Amino acid sequence: MLDCSHVFCIDCLLNHLTQKITCPLCRNIAKTYEYNFTTHEIAASPSPIDQSLYEYAEIQRTMYLQRAARAYLYVSYCLVTFVMLFQVIVLVNILVVSYQVFYYYKIA
């Protein structure tokens, strides 16, 4: 039995899977199977296609996490810059007001 639930005789299935990695009826990609001739059992093993798709998904996930980390750092940098700029503006306003008060009381 394949993943798609189609059932075939073992000889026909082994003959077909040596030529193609698809189900003979529905053409879905089948996992590769190892046939044990002593116990007459078929064991599924991950196909190279499944493995490469898994590796591709892991690479995509890693790249997404790296982009997310860079975006987080950029937003943090912008926020810190904004806070520092705001503090500078407040400090300049305090200095201007204190200078005006000092100048006003010095003249008067």
BELFENWO-V114762 format. One record per backbone hydrogen bond with DSSP energy under -0.5 kcal/mol. NH is the residue of the N-H (numbers start at 1). CO is the residue of the C=O. Records with the same first field share a line. If there is no record, write none. Layout:
NH = CO ; CO
This chain:
2 = 6
5 = 2
13 = 9
14 = 10
15 = 11
16 = 12
17 = 13
18 = 14
19 = 15 ; 16
20 = 16
23 = 28
27 = 23
30 = 21
32 = 45
34 = 43
35 = 33
36 = 34 ; 41
37 = 35
40 = 36
41 = 36
43 = 34 ; 41
45 = 32
51 = 47
52 = 48
53 = 49
54 = 50
55 = 51
56 = 52
57 = 53
58 = 54
59 = 55
60 = 56
61 = 57
62 = 58
63 = 59
64 = 60
65 = 61
66 = 62
67 = 63
68 = 64
69 = 65
70 = 66
71 = 67
72 = 68
73 = 69
74 = 70
75 = 71
76 = 72
77 = 73
78 = 74
79 = 75
80 = 76
81 = 77
82 = 78
83 = 79
84 = 80
85 = 81
86 = 82
87 = 83
88 = 84
89 = 85
90 = 86
91 = 87
92 = 88
93 = 89
94 = 90
95 = 91
96 = 92
97 = 93
98 = 94
99 = 95
100 = 96
101 = 97
102 = 98
103 = 99
104 = 100
105 = 101
106 = 102
107 = 103
108 = 104
